[in-house]
Amino acid sequence: MPGPDLIVRNVLWQDELVSLWIEQGVVQRLAPPDEPCSEGEQLHGGGALLLPGLIDAHVHLREPGFEYKEDIASGLEAAARGGFSAVLAMANTRPVNDSAAVTSFMRDRAAEAHPFGPRLHPVGALTKGLAGQELAPLAELAEAGCVAFSNDGLPVASPDLFRRAMEYASDLGLVVIDHCEDPVLAEGASMNEGRISGLLGLKGQPVVAESMQVARDILLAEYLDLPIHLAHISCRQSVELIRWAKARGVRVSAETCPHYLLWTEEMVQGYNTLAKVNPPLRTDDDVLALRQAVREGVIDILVTDHAPHADHEKEVPMDEAPNGISGLDTALSLSWKLVREGVLSPQDLCALWSARPGALFSLPVNRFQHGDPADFILFNPDLEWTVTPETLRSKGKNTPCLGQTLPGRVVAHGITGKILFHDVDAS
Amino acid sequence: MLWPHKDLLCISQLTAAEILYVFQVARRFAEINTRPVKKVPTLKGKSVILFFVEPSTRTKTSFDIAGKRLSADTYSLAASSSSLRKGENLKDSALTLQAMHPDALVLRHHQSGASEFLARRLSCSVINAGDGWHAHPTQALLDGFTLSEVWGDDMAGKTVLIVGDIAHSRVARSDVLLFTALGARVRICAPRTLLPAGVRQWPVEVFSDLTEACNGVDAVVCLRLQLERQKAGLLPDLREYARTYGLGARHLSKANPGVLVMHPGPMNRGVEIDAALADAENSLILDQVSAGVATRMALLFLFLTRKDATDQGDARGDQVESPQPQSPSLQED
């Protein structure tokens, strides 16, 4: 039996100090921390938490077309630093990812910029140009490497077209991700509709703009007996519908983002465009419902909905500002806040950010069992950092976290056994 | 009183004492408007840019006259003649204007929060002359001043009704804050389609029946109905709106004796208010316009002289004293 290529020593896995033995890009085994071995490279973990490489199933990397906001190289750099070994990149680029040429371009750019990862998995457009009128060539997109389909950002209003899209995608064995938003009810909204939108004089988006579409999708999924994945769920009403659907055996899965678990519409006070996101930040009650749903598995996975924008685009009055929060750099630290608050356990984090998204989108996942891909991060939860434009690797500095001190840093990241970085001082 | 504010963005930033102080100063300036020569040198050498990105006639004219009567130099700029039309964003346009060293920027903008946005970025005073649906603090101050001229400053025991398109009205939001700050009870009346989200949490009583809403009120503020609300599906048609929410004598029969009628203008006669009521003896609509000039003179005085104190390194920090009754600055130029 050949020896390991790499041993990651003295790391904490499920409350036990271990060493991770890696051979030819896959996990060989978890061994006692001091088990001697003369072969392979040694990396000293310094007691950091060992976690699987995370999967972010919902990011916007902006290339092609909007490289000034983010490009694939900078987006993947932020992903690597944030602990993500794989990301699913949405199709609202320019041109839209509705052809094999764009899919291939994105994959080539990723391989060129970061040959050892993180991996970029394109999500193909559900409709041509995301216009919601005609199906995109889904088979061509699947063949080119898309792992799912979505009209994210521009939800498909027609229930008939959406039904056909689900049916067609099912033949390809790929899931449809829906941005649940009734475009008429949500039109022109800058924030959640409620007490604060009324006071600030801003047009609000009512929760039913989301939950009506959630209900539609659930009913279609049940009728067709096909899977549907619901993107960035933000409110109690949607959670209750998803809970009901799961109890009925509907093949529905759902995601939410750390910002919906931590922040409310109060963040928008003072016309804070950095907190303008779609769906909007909701209320305390919605946060409570989402936290419970995440704990119970009603919400299956966490995603960032990483949406980088240039500073000048957010430095405008509220109505003009684009939606979105840059999330890849801060996601794990925000998630760790939830661990500190007792909302999640570290095991929950592994499930929400790795095992379940891997299962949903048929991606390889590291469970630290023999033969698993050696995608891992070392995370120091005691290390605090202050979010500044300089500490963010993404080009998008648009986060309400600016100026905040967050817990926990990724101090090392390995993908298929290759070390992307190791901050010796930080670990 | 010392004036502590750099900007005027929303009535919520003012205490009741500060609101009454504005009235007190306005009362003194109102007297100037009745003189044969309506000009004093109080703000000589000061410059005020009237940046009206959203079109306006009466508010802009009111500020313009107010500034000129205090001898400030006022410069009007509309969106159509500014670089905004060439694609420049609001921040860059405002920074460009600031580089010309005005003492104050009076901003009217169609987006809520635009004034706050600029106030955070400009060192000169920013006075909100209406931002989207959010706030119109100078209108509320002139409305309050108009009523205080009739009722006196203590509005406890008075009931003010605001009727019309509350959801899209910056005047309504600011009036509610001001009247409640001064102790009045406030009612609002509108069809549900024209009520803002969360209105049940406002310090107001909410009505949908105008006759009921008028019962026992001391003043009614009618709001202008923007005709595009019908196209937006918020109303069936203007005739029905006029029948249901247009203020008429039949509604006021249940109001308290001496009920006062107000309207921030411009009016759609026969839609939100009966034409005869607008001209009736108890109508304060033109008094509001006169009060607007005096109130804005007061505000320009307070904000522009405040800056002097900081420039001169006043030991009291960034506060400035009020004009004294015998102030020579109020003499004719």
Contacts between the chains, C-beta under 8 A, distances in Angstrom:
chain1	res1	chain2	res2	distance
A	193	B	197	4.7
A	194	B	197	5.3
A	194	B	198	5.3
A	195	B	197	7.0
A	195	B	198	3.3
A	195	B	201	5.2
A	196	B	198	7.3
A	197	B	196	7.7
A	197	B	197	5.4
A	197	B	198	7.3
A	198	B	167	8.0
A	198	B	196	3.7
A	198	B	197	4.4
A	198	B	198	3.9
A	198	B	199	6.1
A	198	B	202	7.6
A	199	B	173	7.3
A	199	B	198	7.1
A	200	B	112	5.8
A	200	B	113	6.7
A	200	B	134	5.9
A	201	B	112	3.9
A	201	B	113	7.9
A	201	B	131	7.5
A	201	B	132	5.2
A	201	B	133	3.3
A	201	B	134	3.3
A	201	B	135	7.1
A	201	B	170	6.2
A	201	B	173	6.3
A	201	B	196	7.9
A	202	B	112	5.2
A	202	B	113	7.4
A	202	B	132	7.6
A	202	B	133	7.4
A	202	B	134	7.6
A	204	B	197	5.5
A	206	B	197	7.9
A	270	B	116	6.7
A	271	B	112	7.3
A	271	B	113	3.3
A	271	B	116	5.6
A	271	B	117	6.3
A	312	B	89	7.0
A	312	B	91	7.9
A	315	B	89	7.6
A	315	B	91	5.4
A	316	B	89	5.8
A	316	B	90	6.4
A	316	B	91	7.0
A	316	B	117	7.5
A	317	B	90	6.4
A	317	B	109	7.1
A	317	B	111	4.0
A	317	B	112	7.5
A	317	B	113	5.5
A	317	B	114	4.6
A	317	B	117	5.2
A	318	B	111	6.8
A	318	B	112	6.5
A	318	B	113	4.9
A	319	B	111	4.7
A	319	B	112	7.2
A	319	B	132	7.4
A	320	B	111	6.8
